[in-house]
Amino acid sequence: MKIGIPKEIKKDEFRVSVTPSGVQALVKDGHDVYVQSSAGSGSGFDDIEYIEHGANILTSVGELFNLSDLIIKVKEPIEEEYELFKEKQILFTYLHLAADKKLTQVLLQKKIRAFAYETLNINSKLPLLEPMSEVAGKMASLMGAVHLGKYKGGSGLLAGGAVGTSRAKVMILGGGVAGKAAAEIASGLGADVVIFDINLERLHYLNDVMDSNVSTMFSSASNIKNILPECDIVIGTILIPGAKATKLITNDMLKLMKKGSVLVDVSIDQGGCFESSHATTHSNPTFIKEDIVHYCVANMPATYPKTSTQALTNATIHYIQALAKFGSENIFEAMPEMVSSLNTYNGILYNKAVGDAHNIESSVKIL
């Protein structure tokens, strides 16, 4: 198969979808791999490194898309890329279609065979989302602590405090991979942390493994509302695979919060779990509403692209190899779990959560 790896052009995105070692594995399998010139430079991988591992370097993104049967990306296609796609081309990337109706319609109109990293589900786990969730979760506490700084618009409270002073209280909504990672960093900084989740089994697990300055609480509207006035940082990590995130902090609830406290919305790719959220960029990461600092960067792991690219390729390469080997027609028989990753195929939507979000009919019958 001919595989294309384009340069990511989303604002402030420095990751690349496959490392040179990943390219080497694909070439060893007998595939032709085309990498757009400088696609890996933001992650520390030069063109020469890709060439040494068997890639063909192309300067024209149009030529890359035209030659390729399978396109591997990191982020969802943006408008400048829509016209590059060929009918019935295979796409494998993070899609987050529930938050993007226009992209959903484009993929359907062009009959793109689109597979999403974030919806691949194996035994209720999301193995292709977890690496980036871990990075984003760890970043969330770091960014929350930084933006508590007065010069960033925050209250001026140091997360871990100092001798004889108070330390920050951090609320984490969601105890999954991102939430656990956020709690580890926040507790390591010395903050007092409370994790909210509706899964009692998960709360028991977190209660057992987390540090003594981390507590757990069942997630309910009343519990969140009661604790919110005490919190200096609130981190939202809510995830319903493929669907829009639930709004757990409403605009009215901002008035309950301390002036200069910080909201970090890790769920922003799926529409955000704070009603006041809207996507921001690394160049302009925050905005202030009701005296509350909002950090809502839609591609948080791009801050650390070398780590993120390596972690992503480690997780995805096995599935990329399978998709390249069996193609979109035979992949489901060879690897049944890929059914959960399928979002669109030949003009049909196969993700019910996306269909519900956009009022588009979806199918449950695969091919």
Summary of the structure (lengths in Angstrom):
residues: 367
radius of gyration: 21.1
end to end distance: 21.0
largest distance: 64.8
contacts: 1326
relative contact order: 0.15
helix: 42%
strand: 19%
